[in-house]
Amino acid sequence: MWVTLAIWFFFSFVVHFFVSALNEINFIGFPLGFYMAAQGSLIAFVVLIFWYSAKQNQIDEECGVAED
């Protein structure tokens, strides 16, 4: 849970806090700060949802309360 919250905090606040410094770096023709705010954070959140779901399912199977 703490790892999930740390990743969420990083992509929600830390990246956006340093967006002006990240804008000096170009990534695929766009400023990195813009890319991380517009696309990167959203991709990270979707990956985080699937990763958290898989981990929760693993915990449910270990405890014997998994759904079929």
VEXROFI-469366 format. One record per residue: residue number from 1; residue in one letter; chain; x, y, z of N, C-alpha, C, CB in turn. Coordinates in Angstrom, 3 decimals. Glycine has a CB too. Example, Ala and Ser with C-alpha at 12.3 -4.5 7.8 and 13.67 -1.06 7.14 Angstrom:
vexdo i=1; aa=A; ch=A; n_xx=13.190; n_yy=-5.690; n_zz=7.800; ca_xx=12.300; ca_yy=-4.500; ca_zz=7.800; c_xx=13.200; c_yy=-3.300; c_zz=7.800; cb_xx=11.308; cb_yy=-4.473; cb_zz=9.046;
vexdo i=2; aa=S; ch=A; n_xx=12.850; n_yy=-2.250; n_zz=7.080; ca_xx=13.670; ca_yy=-1.060; ca_zz=7.140; c_xx=12.900; c_yy=0.030; c_zz=7.870; cb_xx=14.084; cb_yy=-0.598; cb_zz=5.725;
//
This chain:
vexdo i=1; aa=M; ch=A; n_xx=0.821; n_yy=-1.184; n_zz=0.000; ca_xx=0.000; ca_yy=0.000; ca_zz=0.000; c_xx=0.870; c_yy=1.255; c_zz=0.000; cb_xx=-0.937; cb_yy=-0.006; cb_zz=1.201;
vexdo i=2; aa=W; ch=A; n_xx=1.952; n_yy=1.236; n_zz=0.789; ca_xx=2.810; ca_yy=2.418; ca_zz=0.866; c_xx=3.530; c_yy=2.680; c_zz=-0.452; cb_xx=3.827; cb_yy=2.258; cb_zz=1.988;
vexdo i=3; aa=V; ch=A; n_xx=3.914; n_yy=1.626; n_zz=-1.137; ca_xx=4.562; ca_yy=1.792; ca_zz=-2.441; c_xx=3.584; c_yy=2.410; c_zz=-3.433; cb_xx=5.084; cb_yy=0.434; cb_zz=-2.972;
vexdo i=4; aa=T; ch=A; n_xx=2.357; n_yy=1.932; n_zz=-3.427; ca_xx=1.334; ca_yy=2.477; ca_zz=-4.318; c_xx=1.090; c_yy=3.959; c_zz=-4.023; cb_xx=0.021; cb_yy=1.683; cb_zz=-4.179;
vexdo i=5; aa=L; ch=A; n_xx=1.001; n_yy=4.314; n_zz=-2.761; ca_xx=0.797; ca_yy=5.718; ca_zz=-2.402; c_xx=2.001; c_yy=6.582; c_zz=-2.765; cb_xx=0.509; cb_yy=5.840; cb_zz=-0.913;
vexdo i=6; aa=A; ch=A; n_xx=3.199; n_yy=6.044; n_zz=-2.631; ca_xx=4.402; ca_yy=6.800; ca_zz=-2.995; c_xx=4.456; c_yy=7.063; c_zz=-4.500; cb_xx=5.663; cb_yy=6.043; cb_zz=-2.550;
vexdo i=7; aa=I; ch=A; n_xx=4.125; n_yy=6.061; n_zz=-5.299; ca_xx=4.104; ca_yy=6.241; ca_zz=-6.749; c_xx=3.022; c_yy=7.247; c_zz=-7.137; cb_xx=3.867; cb_yy=4.891; cb_zz=-7.463;
vexdo i=8; aa=W; ch=A; n_xx=1.854; n_yy=7.128; n_zz=-6.530; ca_xx=0.770; ca_yy=8.069; ca_zz=-6.803; c_xx=1.188; c_yy=9.492; c_zz=-6.430; cb_xx=-0.502; cb_yy=7.664; cb_zz=-6.031;
vexdo i=9; aa=F; ch=A; n_xx=1.793; n_yy=9.665; n_zz=-5.272; ca_xx=2.239; ca_yy=10.988; ca_zz=-4.833; c_xx=3.266; c_yy=11.563; c_zz=-5.793; cb_xx=2.824; cb_yy=10.916; cb_zz=-3.423;
vexdo i=10; aa=F; ch=A; n_xx=4.210; n_yy=10.737; n_zz=-6.238; ca_xx=5.251; ca_yy=11.205; ca_zz=-7.148; c_xx=4.651; c_yy=11.736; c_zz=-8.441; cb_xx=6.238; cb_yy=10.081; cb_zz=-7.452;
vexdo i=11; aa=F; ch=A; n_xx=3.773; n_yy=10.955; n_zz=-9.072; ca_xx=3.213; ca_yy=11.365; ca_zz=-10.353; c_xx=2.106; c_yy=12.405; c_zz=-10.216; cb_xx=2.686; cb_yy=10.164; cb_zz=-11.080;
vexdo i=12; aa=S; ch=A; n_xx=1.530; n_yy=12.563; n_zz=-9.036; ca_xx=0.488; ca_yy=13.569; ca_zz=-8.841; c_xx=1.046; c_yy=14.927; c_zz=-8.458; cb_xx=-0.476; cb_yy=13.110; cb_zz=-7.786;
vexdo i=13; aa=F; ch=A; n_xx=2.051; n_yy=14.945; n_zz=-7.604; ca_xx=2.519; ca_yy=16.212; ca_zz=-7.061; c_xx=3.953; c_yy=16.555; c_zz=-7.438; cb_xx=2.397; cb_yy=16.190; cb_zz=-5.583;
vexdo i=14; aa=V; ch=A; n_xx=4.868; n_yy=15.629; n_zz=-7.286; ca_xx=6.284; ca_yy=15.927; ca_zz=-7.487; c_xx=6.562; c_yy=16.314; c_zz=-8.930; cb_xx=7.143; cb_yy=14.728; cb_zz=-7.094;
vexdo i=15; aa=V; ch=A; n_xx=6.066; n_yy=15.543; n_zz=-9.880; ca_xx=6.304; ca_yy=15.832; ca_zz=-11.292; c_xx=5.721; c_yy=17.195; c_zz=-11.651; cb_xx=5.695; cb_yy=14.730; cb_zz=-12.186;
vexdo i=16; aa=H; ch=A; n_xx=4.525; n_yy=17.498; n_zz=-11.182; ca_xx=3.890; ca_yy=18.766; ca_zz=-11.512; c_xx=4.525; c_yy=19.938; c_zz=-10.768; cb_xx=2.411; cb_yy=18.701; cb_zz=-11.200;
vexdo i=17; aa=F; ch=A; n_xx=5.128; n_yy=19.682; n_zz=-9.635; ca_xx=5.805; ca_yy=20.740; ca_zz=-8.890; c_xx=7.057; c_yy=21.203; c_zz=-9.628; cb_xx=6.168; cb_yy=20.256; cb_zz=-7.479;
vexdo i=18; aa=F; ch=A; n_xx=7.744; n_yy=20.266; n_zz=-10.298; ca_xx=8.976; ca_yy=20.589; ca_zz=-11.012; c_xx=8.764; c_yy=20.702; c_zz=-12.522; cb_xx=10.028; cb_yy=19.538; cb_zz=-10.722;
vexdo i=19; aa=V; ch=A; n_xx=7.557; n_yy=21.035; n_zz=-12.951; ca_xx=7.244; ca_yy=21.046; ca_zz=-14.377; c_xx=8.058; c_yy=22.105; c_zz=-15.128; cb_xx=5.751; cb_yy=21.291; cb_zz=-14.583;
vexdo i=20; aa=S; ch=A; n_xx=8.293; n_yy=23.251; n_zz=-14.552; ca_xx=9.053; ca_yy=24.281; ca_zz=-15.267; c_xx=10.508; c_yy=23.864; c_zz=-15.465; cb_xx=8.991; cb_yy=25.609; cb_zz=-14.509;
vexdo i=21; aa=A; ch=A; n_xx=11.074; n_yy=23.165; n_zz=-14.505; ca_xx=12.443; ca_yy=22.671; ca_zz=-14.672; c_xx=12.491; c_yy=21.537; c_zz=-15.696; cb_xx=13.011; cb_yy=22.192; cb_zz=-13.321;
vexdo i=22; aa=L; ch=A; n_xx=11.452; n_yy=20.711; n_zz=-15.726; ca_xx=11.402; ca_yy=19.605; ca_zz=-16.681; c_xx=11.136; c_yy=20.084; c_zz=-18.103; cb_xx=10.334; cb_yy=18.611; cb_zz=-16.270;
vexdo i=23; aa=N; ch=A; n_xx=10.551; n_yy=21.266; n_zz=-18.261; ca_xx=10.253; ca_yy=21.784; ca_zz=-19.591; c_xx=11.505; c_yy=22.124; c_zz=-20.387; cb_xx=9.383; cb_yy=23.002; cb_zz=-19.480;
vexdo i=24; aa=E; ch=A; n_xx=12.645; n_yy=22.225; n_zz=-19.726; ca_xx=13.896; ca_yy=22.501; ca_zz=-20.425; c_xx=14.415; c_yy=21.285; c_zz=-21.178; cb_xx=14.942; cb_yy=22.977; cb_zz=-19.446;
vexdo i=25; aa=I; ch=A; n_xx=13.901; n_yy=20.095; n_zz=-20.867; ca_xx=14.309; ca_yy=18.851; ca_zz=-21.517; c_xx=13.241; c_yy=18.480; c_zz=-22.538; cb_xx=14.518; cb_yy=17.699; cb_zz=-20.472;
vexdo i=26; aa=N; ch=A; n_xx=13.667; n_yy=18.188; n_zz=-23.767; ca_xx=12.730; ca_yy=17.774; ca_zz=-24.810; c_xx=12.662; c_yy=16.259; c_zz=-24.887; cb_xx=13.137; cb_yy=18.359; cb_zz=-26.172;
vexdo i=27; aa=F; ch=A; n_xx=11.442; n_yy=15.749; n_zz=-25.075; ca_xx=11.209; ca_yy=14.307; ca_zz=-25.210; c_xx=10.219; c_yy=14.111; c_zz=-26.344; cb_xx=10.675; cb_yy=13.669; cb_zz=-23.867;
vexdo i=28; aa=I; ch=A; n_xx=10.649; n_yy=13.484; n_zz=-27.420; ca_xx=9.844; ca_yy=13.246; ca_zz=-28.616; c_xx=9.261; c_yy=14.569; c_zz=-29.145; cb_xx=8.707; cb_yy=12.239; cb_zz=-28.308;
vexdo i=29; aa=G; ch=A; n_xx=10.062; n_yy=15.614; n_zz=-29.118; ca_xx=9.650; ca_yy=16.901; ca_zz=-29.656; c_xx=8.808; c_yy=17.755; c_zz=-28.737; cb_xx=8.914; cb_yy=16.685; cb_zz=-30.886;
vexdo i=30; aa=F; ch=A; n_xx=8.487; n_yy=17.278; n_zz=-27.560; ca_xx=7.685; ca_yy=18.043; ca_zz=-26.608; c_xx=8.509; c_yy=18.295; c_zz=-25.349; cb_xx=6.365; cb_yy=17.296; cb_zz=-26.263;
vexdo i=31; aa=P; ch=A; n_xx=8.244; n_yy=19.380; n_zz=-24.645; ca_xx=8.902; ca_yy=19.589; ca_zz=-23.354; c_xx=8.530; c_yy=18.461; c_zz=-22.393; cb_xx=8.513; cb_yy=20.966; cb_zz=-22.753;
vexdo i=32; aa=L; ch=A; n_xx=9.496; n_yy=17.945; n_zz=-21.653; ca_xx=9.265; ca_yy=16.800; ca_zz=-20.767; c_xx=8.203; c_yy=17.098; c_zz=-19.712; cb_xx=10.566; cb_yy=16.395; cb_zz=-20.086;
vexdo i=33; aa=G; ch=A; n_xx=8.173; n_yy=18.310; n_zz=-19.189; ca_xx=7.160; ca_yy=18.666; ca_zz=-18.193; c_xx=5.759; c_yy=18.577; c_zz=-18.759; cb_xx=7.407; cb_yy=20.064; cb_zz=-17.664;
vexdo i=34; aa=F; ch=A; n_xx=5.561; n_yy=19.071; n_zz=-19.971; ca_xx=4.254; ca_yy=18.977; ca_zz=-20.622; c_xx=3.887; c_yy=17.524; c_zz=-20.864; cb_xx=4.246; cb_yy=19.755; cb_zz=-21.947;
vexdo i=35; aa=Y; ch=A; n_xx=4.862; n_yy=16.735; n_zz=-21.350; ca_xx=4.594; ca_yy=15.329; ca_zz=-21.651; c_xx=4.209; c_yy=14.570; c_zz=-20.381; cb_xx=5.825; cb_yy=14.676; cb_zz=-22.312;
vexdo i=36; aa=M; ch=A; n_xx=4.935; n_yy=14.792; n_zz=-19.302; ca_xx=4.640; ca_yy=14.074; ca_zz=-18.054; c_xx=3.301; c_yy=14.512; c_zz=-17.469; cb_xx=5.761; cb_yy=14.303; cb_zz=-17.026;
vexdo i=37; aa=A; ch=A; n_xx=2.950; n_yy=15.785; n_zz=-17.602; ca_xx=1.669; ca_yy=16.259; ca_zz=-17.060; c_xx=0.502; c_yy=15.785; c_zz=-17.912; cb_xx=1.659; cb_yy=17.790; cb_zz=-16.967;
vexdo i=38; aa=A; ch=A; n_xx=0.675; n_yy=15.781; n_zz=-19.230; ca_xx=-0.444; ca_yy=15.458; ca_zz=-20.116; c_xx=-0.580; c_yy=13.966; c_zz=-20.384; cb_xx=-0.286; cb_yy=16.186; cb_zz=-21.422;
vexdo i=39; aa=Q; ch=A; n_xx=0.528; n_yy=13.265; n_zz=-20.519; ca_xx=0.474; ca_yy=11.861; ca_zz=-20.917; c_xx=1.113; c_yy=10.926; c_zz=-19.894; cb_xx=1.151; cb_yy=11.686; cb_zz=-22.249;
vexdo i=40; aa=G; ch=A; n_xx=2.290; n_yy=11.268; n_zz=-19.442; ca_xx=3.055; ca_yy=10.370; ca_zz=-18.582; c_xx=2.372; c_yy=10.024; c_zz=-17.280; cb_xx=4.367; cb_yy=10.971; cb_zz=-18.285;
vexdo i=41; aa=S; ch=A; n_xx=1.779; n_yy=11.014; n_zz=-16.633; ca_xx=1.092; ca_yy=10.753; ca_zz=-15.366; c_xx=-0.120; c_yy=9.854; c_zz=-15.577; cb_xx=0.661; cb_yy=12.069; cb_zz=-14.709;
vexdo i=42; aa=L; ch=A; n_xx=-0.855; n_yy=10.086; n_zz=-16.647; ca_xx=-2.033; ca_yy=9.259; ca_zz=-16.918; c_xx=-1.642; c_yy=7.813; c_zz=-17.201; cb_xx=-2.822; cb_yy=9.826; cb_zz=-18.099;
vexdo i=43; aa=I; ch=A; n_xx=-0.587; n_yy=7.631; n_zz=-17.974; ca_xx=-0.105; ca_yy=6.274; ca_zz=-18.258; c_xx=0.344; c_yy=5.602; c_zz=-16.964; cb_xx=1.059; cb_yy=6.304; cb_zz=-19.285;
vexdo i=44; aa=A; ch=A; n_xx=1.058; n_yy=6.351; n_zz=-16.131; ca_xx=1.522; ca_yy=5.788; ca_zz=-14.854; c_xx=0.347; c_yy=5.394; c_zz=-13.970; cb_xx=2.417; cb_yy=6.795; cb_zz=-14.116;
vexdo i=45; aa=F; ch=A; n_xx=-0.723; n_yy=6.181; n_zz=-13.951; ca_xx=-1.892; ca_yy=5.853; ca_zz=-13.130; c_xx=-2.598; c_yy=4.603; c_zz=-13.627; cb_xx=-2.867; cb_yy=7.019; cb_zz=-13.112;
vexdo i=46; aa=V; ch=A; n_xx=-2.709; n_yy=4.436; n_zz=-14.936; ca_xx=-3.352; ca_yy=3.237; ca_zz=-15.485; c_xx=-2.524; c_yy=1.999; c_zz=-15.160; cb_xx=-3.542; cb_yy=3.369; cb_zz=-17.015;
vexdo i=47; aa=V; ch=A; n_xx=-1.204; n_yy=2.089; n_zz=-15.325; ca_xx=-0.328; ca_yy=0.969; ca_zz=-14.976; c_xx=-0.427; c_yy=0.678; c_zz=-13.490; cb_xx=1.135; cb_yy=1.270; cb_zz=-15.368;
vexdo i=48; aa=L; ch=A; n_xx=-0.491; n_yy=1.716; n_zz=-12.667; ca_xx=-0.605; ca_yy=1.551; ca_zz=-11.216; c_xx=-1.900; c_yy=0.844; c_zz=-10.831; cb_xx=-0.530; cb_yy=2.908; cb_zz=-10.522;
vexdo i=49; aa=I; ch=A; n_xx=-2.989; n_yy=1.148; n_zz=-11.506; ca_xx=-4.268; ca_yy=0.491; ca_zz=-11.224; c_xx=-4.178; c_yy=-1.005; c_zz=-11.492; cb_xx=-5.391; cb_yy=1.112; cb_zz=-12.068;
vexdo i=50; aa=F; ch=A; n_xx=-3.619; n_yy=-1.375; n_zz=-12.650; ca_xx=-3.512; ca_yy=-2.793; ca_zz=-12.984; c_xx=-2.535; c_yy=-3.512; c_zz=-12.061; cb_xx=-3.076; cb_yy=-2.961; cb_zz=-14.435;
vexdo i=51; aa=W; ch=A; n_xx=-1.431; n_yy=-2.869; n_zz=-11.710; ca_xx=-0.456; ca_yy=-3.485; ca_zz=-10.811; c_xx=-1.079; c_yy=-3.693; c_zz=-9.428; cb_xx=0.823; cb_yy=-2.611; cb_zz=-10.706;
vexdo i=52; aa=Y; ch=A; n_xx=-1.794; n_yy=-2.692; n_zz=-8.911; ca_xx=-2.425; ca_yy=-2.799; ca_zz=-7.603; c_xx=-3.492; c_yy=-3.888; c_zz=-7.609; cb_xx=-3.037; cb_yy=-1.456; cb_zz=-7.190;
vexdo i=53; aa=S; ch=A; n_xx=-4.246; n_yy=-3.990; n_zz=-8.686; ca_xx=-5.276; ca_yy=-5.016; ca_zz=-8.798; c_xx=-4.665; c_yy=-6.414; c_zz=-8.784; cb_xx=-6.092; cb_yy=-4.811; cb_zz=-10.073;
vexdo i=54; aa=A; ch=A; n_xx=-3.562; n_yy=-6.583; n_zz=-9.508; ca_xx=-2.893; ca_yy=-7.889; ca_zz=-9.520; c_xx=-2.340; c_yy=-8.243; c_zz=-8.142; cb_xx=-1.761; cb_yy=-7.898; cb_zz=-10.556;
vexdo i=55; aa=K; ch=A; n_xx=-1.742; n_yy=-7.283; n_zz=-7.464; ca_xx=-1.216; ca_yy=-7.532; ca_zz=-6.123; c_xx=-2.339; c_yy=-7.859; c_zz=-5.132; cb_xx=-0.422; cb_yy=-6.315; cb_zz=-5.633;
vexdo i=56; aa=Q; ch=A; n_xx=-3.452; n_yy=-7.149; n_zz=-5.237; ca_xx=-4.574; ca_yy=-7.411; ca_zz=-4.339; c_xx=-5.160; c_yy=-8.790; c_zz=-4.593; cb_xx=-5.654; cb_yy=-6.341; cb_zz=-4.505;
vexdo i=57; aa=N; ch=A; n_xx=-5.227; n_yy=-9.192; n_zz=-5.854; ca_xx=-5.707; ca_yy=-10.528; ca_zz=-6.186; c_xx=-4.773; c_yy=-11.597; c_zz=-5.622; cb_xx=-5.840; cb_yy=-10.686; cb_zz=-7.704;
vexdo i=58; aa=Q; ch=A; n_xx=-3.475; n_yy=-11.345; n_zz=-5.671; ca_xx=-2.499; ca_yy=-12.274; ca_zz=-5.105; c_xx=-2.702; c_yy=-12.411; c_zz=-3.589; cb_xx=-1.060; cb_yy=-11.800; cb_zz=-5.415;
vexdo i=59; aa=I; ch=A; n_xx=-2.945; n_yy=-11.313; n_zz=-2.914; ca_xx=-3.187; ca_yy=-11.348; ca_zz=-1.466; c_xx=-4.478; c_yy=-12.117; c_zz=-1.178; cb_xx=-3.269; cb_yy=-9.903; cb_zz=-0.880;
vexdo i=60; aa=D; ch=A; n_xx=-5.515; n_yy=-11.892; n_zz=-1.984; ca_xx=-6.776; ca_yy=-12.608; ca_zz=-1.786; c_xx=-6.592; c_yy=-14.114; c_zz=-1.955; cb_xx=-7.836; cb_yy=-12.098; cb_zz=-2.765;
vexdo i=61; aa=E; ch=A; n_xx=-5.784; n_yy=-14.517; n_zz=-2.947; ca_xx=-5.551; ca_yy=-15.959; ca_zz=-3.154; c_xx=-4.766; c_yy=-16.565; c_zz=-2.006; cb_xx=-4.804; cb_yy=-16.200; cb_zz=-4.470;
vexdo i=62; aa=E; ch=A; n_xx=-3.806; n_yy=-15.832; n_zz=-1.454; ca_xx=-3.025; ca_yy=-16.329; ca_zz=-0.323; c_xx=-3.897; c_yy=-16.511; c_zz=0.928; cb_xx=-1.867; cb_yy=-15.370; cb_zz=-0.021;
vexdo i=63; aa=C; ch=A; n_xx=-4.878; n_yy=-15.642; n_zz=1.091; ca_xx=-5.759; ca_yy=-15.700; ca_zz=2.260; c_xx=-6.967; c_yy=-16.580; c_zz=2.049; cb_xx=-6.213; cb_yy=-14.325; cb_zz=2.626;
vexdo i=64; aa=G; ch=A; n_xx=-7.142; n_yy=-17.105; n_zz=0.839; ca_xx=-8.247; ca_yy=-18.017; ca_zz=0.562; c_xx=-9.586; c_yy=-17.343; c_zz=0.368; cb_xx=-8.363; cb_yy=-18.991; cb_zz=1.657;
vexdo i=65; aa=V; ch=A; n_xx=-9.602; n_yy=-16.072; n_zz=-0.007; ca_xx=-10.860; ca_yy=-15.366; ca_zz=-0.219; c_xx=-10.981; c_yy=-14.861; c_zz=-1.661; cb_xx=-10.979; cb_yy=-14.197; cb_zz=0.760;
vexdo i=66; aa=A; ch=A; n_xx=-10.260; n_yy=-15.479; n_zz=-2.589; ca_xx=-10.278; ca_yy=-15.033; ca_zz=-3.985; c_xx=-11.608; c_yy=-15.336; c_zz=-4.631; cb_xx=-9.154; cb_yy=-15.692; cb_zz=-4.777;
vexdo i=67; aa=E; ch=A; n_xx=-12.007; n_yy=-14.468; n_zz=-5.540; ca_xx=-13.226; ca_yy=-14.679; ca_zz=-6.311; c_xx=-12.873; c_yy=-15.364; c_zz=-7.631; cb_xx=-13.963; cb_yy=-13.333; cb_zz=-6.567;
vexdo i=68; aa=D; ch=A; n_xx=-13.752; n_yy=-16.211; n_zz=-8.118; ca_xx=-13.474; ca_yy=-16.891; ca_zz=-9.373; c_xx=-13.910; c_yy=-16.077; c_zz=-10.552; cb_xx=-14.143; cb_yy=-18.226; cb_zz=-9.407;
//
